[in-house]
Amino acid sequence: MTSNEAIGLAIRQTRTQRNFSQEEIGASQSFVSDVERGKKSVTMNRLDLFASCLGVQPATLIIRAALLSTPNLNLDDLLEKIKSEIDN
């Protein structure tokens, strides 16, 4: 899975869990569809806008994408690694 596909899937999963349509997250439906299918990438500004519309932190989408793209990685291990990297 590419990083574009992973972030797109993370956005789609978060959007559908929160019962938002593609039109409700701050961009055109066609752009959101392309992002969710991994056909287009998002800038940090756009990721921040999507996250804000969805009521989550941008890091939530990034972490979800990391978990999706690395099947043997679990959330606790990833958060521990991130904490260690931030602390050092």
N, C-alpha and C positions, 0 to 999 in steps of 0.2 A: 504494500500500500504506500503510495507517495504521500508526502506531507500535505499536498493540496487535497488529496482524497481524504486523509485523516481529519484535517480541520473541517472540511466540508461535511463529513459524517458527524463530527462532534456538534457542529452547528445544527444539522438536521435533527439529531437525537434530542438536543436541548430544546429546540424549537417545538418539536412534536410533543415532548413531555410536558411542556408548558402551554400547549394548545394555542400556539401562534400560527398564523398563516405566513406564507413566504412574503406576502405584501406588508406584513405588520412589523418587520424587523429593520426598517430603515433604508431599504434599497428596492429597486424594481424587482418584480417577481422573476423576470428572466435572468437578472444578474444573480439573485439568490439561488435560483435553480442551478445555474452554471457553477457557482461556488460549491453548493452541496454535492454536486456530481464530480467535483475535483477538476472541472474544466477551466476555472479561473481561480486565481489566487487573491487573497485579501491583504490589504495593507494593515498595519497596526491601527491606524485611525478607523478603518472600516470594521476591524475586529472589535475595537472598543465600542463603536456604535452598535453593532449587532449584540454584543454582550449587554450593553446598557438597555437596549430594547427588550432583551430577554430577561433582565433582572438578575444577571450573574456577573461575576468578575471576568475580565478577559482571560485571566490565568485559568479559570475553570474550563474554558473552551480549549485552551492549549494543553492543559493536563489531560483532559478527556481525549484529545487527539493523540497524545503520547501513549496513553493506555490502549487506544484502538490500534495503533500502528505497531505496538510491541506486545503481542499476546501473552508472553510469559512474565510481563511486568505487572505488579499489583500496586494499588493505590498507596498502601502503607509504605512499601519500599521506595516508591517514587517520591513521596512526600519527605521521607527521611533523607533521601539523597539531596533533594532540593534544599532542605533545612541545613544540611551539612555544607553545601556549596555556598549558601548565603552567609553562614556563620564564619566561613573561612575566607 
